[in-house]
């Protein structure tokens, strides 16, 4: 009763067809807008990650100075 290769390939095939149908309906301008928006969101998340990491590093460094 496990997952067979037929079920996996059927699942992938159906989702690939949905994805291709979605992108087939889109215009070049809409695809560019979606790609640009995704890149902007990704950049904002990376910047947030590194600012948080820097803040933690500086806070830890400050705590070590106070202990000394």
N, C-alpha and C positions, 0 to 999 in steps of 0.2 A: 504493500500500500504506500510505498514511497513515491517520490517524485521521479517520473520517468523522463527520458530525454525528449520524448514526443511532447509532453506537456510543457517542457521548458522551451522547446523550439516553437511551439504554437504560441505561447505567451510572447516571446520575443517578436515573432512575425506579426502578430496583431498590433502590438505597440509600435513597431516600426512603421506599419501601414498607417496608423493614426498620426504618427509624427510626420511622415511624408505628406499626408493629406493636409495637415495643418500648415506646413511650410509651402506647399503647392498653392494654397489660397492666398498667401501673403504677397504683398508687393515688395519691391526692393527697398522702398522707403520705410516700410513697416519693419522689415528685417533689420535695416540699419538702425532704426530707433530702438528696437529690442536689444540688439547687440551692444549699442552704446550705453543703454541703461544698465545692462548687466555688468558691463565693464566699470561703469561709475559706481555701482553698488559694491562690486568686488573691491575696488580701490578704497572706498570709504571704510569697508570692513578691515582691510589690511592696515590702513592708517590707524584705525581704532585699536587694533591688536597691538601694534608696535608702540603706540603712545601709552597704552596700559602697561605693557611690558617695561618701558622706560620708567614710568612712574613707580612701578613696584621696585625696580632696581635702585632708583634714587632714594626711595623710602627705606629700603633695606640698608643702604649705605649710610643714610643719616642715623638710623638706629644703631649701627655698629660704632659710629663715631661717638654717640651719646654714652654707650656702654664703656668706652675706653677711658 
